[in-house]
Amino acid sequence: MKKKIFSAIIFSSICTLLAAFIPLFVAIQFEFKLISDTALIILALILSVAAGIFCGVFFSKKIMLPIDRLDLDNPDLKKSYGEIDNLIHKISRQNELIDRQMSDLRRRQVEFNAITSNMSEGIVILDNKSEILSYNSAAKTLLGAPNVKDGEHFISLNRSHAFVSAVTNAFEGNHGEGRLETGQKVYQIYANPVKIENEISGVVIIILDITEKEKREEMRREFTSNVSHELKTPLTTILGISELFVNGIVDTKDIKRFAKNIYDESERLLELINDIIKLSRLDEAVFPELPDKVDISEIAKEVKNRLALPAAEKDVEIIVDANKAVITGSKPILTEMIYNLTDNAIKYNKEGGSVKICVTDEGNKFVLSVSDTGIGIPPEHIDRIFERFYRVDKSHSKAVGGTGLGLSIVKHAAEFHSASLSVKSTENIGTEITVCFDKN
Ligand code: ADP
């Protein structure tokens, strides 16, 4: 390369000199008669500049040709490039480094996308111009912006006050929060500023679907208020009667009646507390024993025996038509379930009626059904009878007893065994509650 440049300089100088001598040579030939001296000098100058430019362009192209032909992305390191060999090796090392870093970045991007796309929480990253840098698919779904694209202003994600003010707060350097309600869903928005050297360089937004949490919170509040009410009623009766005894104003003939009242209310209280304990254990999934092989038909027979007395008192016949049906489950929970269903079928039956407990093998399922010939459930109440403390007819329920928690326990017990529940009922004809267990 050095040689090439040196010979280019020598050759260009000779060309320039020769070009300058051409007009002089011509002038000598014509004995300086053809043009004046000044014109001769100007002509010599023009020709030497032209020769210089020509040589410059020609030689620079020649020198640059191998560099132009060089593939800088993949230089052939076996070839010698003369003086630029070092530069080529450096470029090659830089290329390798950039390639490594790029593939590392790509791998991280793929990992990040894989993680965020499977998240149920929405994530959005904004730059310092309030434009969208990145987001996951959950963010688009939760914020109701299926067509949003990178580079758009964050407002195109959602225009609600809650969202905009949370993000604006974050751009002001604070933690932003908002609660977004859209139809049936409730979302919680968190927006946090991203600071680099105390400068806000963007904002990260997290969107959480809190619908279920809100529902559970609402149910918990309702449950607490119902429990307080249900506990207060028998306690008030017991307290009132006890007060009469303490003040000595109970007639001897009324003692038995009042004592019976205290007994009944205490029994109701105990029943209620027991049901609450059972429900909370089902809620928390706390059980003394591990699931075992249990025969549902055996439990049906046991329940029939346990309820023989109340059934006889109401002149209700209990019929068990059960084939062997062994599932993996919890015996105490299954017993509680069949007991509650049969107890209801007796309580809400008519005098002289009947209750039938059937357990059948339906191929890939075992089906348990408890049917009665009782008062039935009006259609508008059927969807609600599994709710805690829900009773169709409060006054009638008080007369027959019960806590309003029996079917909630049945529902939880079915869920615990991954079984499905269904109800068929006709007023004044009867009710049938069916539980389908997968064979396992
Ligand atoms: P309860 O302790 O009041 O029986 P449950 O949760 O067991 O509470 O039942 C909820 C309500 O569903 C009952 O109050 C009753 O109105 C209705 N119900 C349950 N089972 C039957 C049935 N077999 N026949 C008619 N109504 C029923």
Residues whose N, C-alpha, C, O or C-beta is under 5 A from the ligand:
A	BS01	ADP	N344 A345 Y348 G374 G376 I377 I385 Y390 R391 V392 D393 S397 G401 G402 T403 G404 L405 G406 L407 S408 T431
